[in-house]
Structure formats: C-alpha cells, structure tokens
Amino acid sequence: MSEKKSSGSIYRIMDFARVVELFNTNELYFASPSEWDDPYEKRGIPLNGGGVFAQCWCQLAASDAMWRIYSQHGMGVRISTFPTKLEEQVTAGVMNDGLKWRGGPVAYLPQFKLDEECRALAGRLRQDSKAKHAVEMLYMKREAFQHESEWRATIYHPVKQGRRGGNGIKVRVDAHDLVNRILLDPRAPDALIDAFKFYFEKKLKFKGRVGRSVLYRSPDPIDFDDEEDV
C-alpha cells in the first residue's frame, strides 16, 4: 500500500517557492473555492455580501497519489502541523477582524447522497443564511476524491467575496511555530534534496526535522538462503 494514516498530524504538499514564501511572510493563503477544479465546490451561496475561503490539508502521512498530484518535477515540499495548532494560529489571526473559522475532515459520499445533502443545505440556507450552513458543502465531496483524505480549514469573511481570478485572503501566522516538520519529494535527486535542506536549515533557520520522504526507499533484501531449522 502507498498510503498510511497519520497519527493526528495533517499535511500539505506545496511547491518549494510557496513554502519559502510562507516562512518569509508568515502568511497562510486561503483561496476562494471558485478557483478550484471540482464544480461541486463552486456551488457556494453568498451570505449578505460575504464569502468563504478555504485551505486543504491531508490526513495521510504517506501518499503516492498526493506526491504525484502536488509535487511537480520533484519540487514539492510537505509541511506538517497539528489541527489544534493550525486552529490556534488562524483564529488568533482572524478573530480581531470579525472572521469565523471551521476546521475538520471531509466526508466522501456517493453522488446521489451528495446531491441530497446539497439540496437539503440549500433549503437550510433559504431559511437561515448563517455562515455555519454556508461552509457545510465544503466538508462533503464525491467518493472519486477520497484518495485525498482531506482535512479542510475554512474562513468566513462577512464582507469580502471570493471571485474567480485568485481573490483569496491571507492570514498572519508564525510559520516556525506552525510547521512541525518538512519532508521533501521521495523522487527528487540527491543534489536537490541537499540544496533544499541547506536552505531550510541554514537560510530560514528552521529548527524542526528536514528530510526526504522514505516512500520509495528500497527495502532490505530478502535472504532466501537463510533456512530455519526444522
């Protein structure tokens, strides 16, 4: 198997340059769902001029699919944190602005069930257009996406709307406190791994562990000549 459940941590694979930007700016970017590929995640309903913004994490500690999707040309970097730490940092950055937060795992449903939930949600929003109802749809996805094992963070902004074209929001965090560990693409060449490790450890002064994913590390050979006594 190429996937392994995490032990409480959540993970996000980003391009090297984006991770460096996180440490240099101490800002997390939350995108409008209108920027995403899945059309089911673009069915959000505006709330009195406000908008919902989200960020996707993964609950799998090791996933071949996620490395192949999100790490182009071996330039991907996996950061990890704990959900409680992410919530603590993000809520500290948004509460003073009157924004609302929700974080949790995504449920993967059959197509017909997802359609039922969407219709029910639309009905609830017609009766009560609260932010908690508006973000519910972002915590349900079709079974075709269950390889993501997603944990999602969302923010409701009572004024700012998300529009196609990259109109997200940035939240102030302490990147060195937020990120527990950095893992590099298991397919990356040794020279690239050495360069990335040097940059994170010496340039950015990251104190956590930096290493290459062992997903593709060769196992110890099996000695077929080592017979047991019978």
Secondary structure as UniProt FT lines:
FT   STRAND          3..5
FT   STRAND          10..15
FT   HELIX           16..25
FT   STRAND          27..31
FT   HELIX           33..35
FT   HELIX           39..42
FT   TURN            48..49
FT   STRAND          50..58
FT   STRAND          60..63
FT   HELIX           64..70
FT   HELIX           72..74
FT   STRAND          76..81
FT   HELIX           83..94
FT   HELIX           95..97
FT   STRAND          100..105
FT   STRAND          107..109
FT   HELIX           111..127
FT   HELIX           131..134
FT   HELIX           136..139
FT   STRAND          140..142
FT   HELIX           143..148
FT   STRAND          150..157
FT   TURN            164..166
FT   STRAND          169..172
FT   HELIX           175..178
FT   STRAND          181..184
FT   TURN            186..187
FT   HELIX           190..198
FT   HELIX           199..203
FT   STRAND          209..212
FT   TURN            215..216
FT   TURN            224..225
//
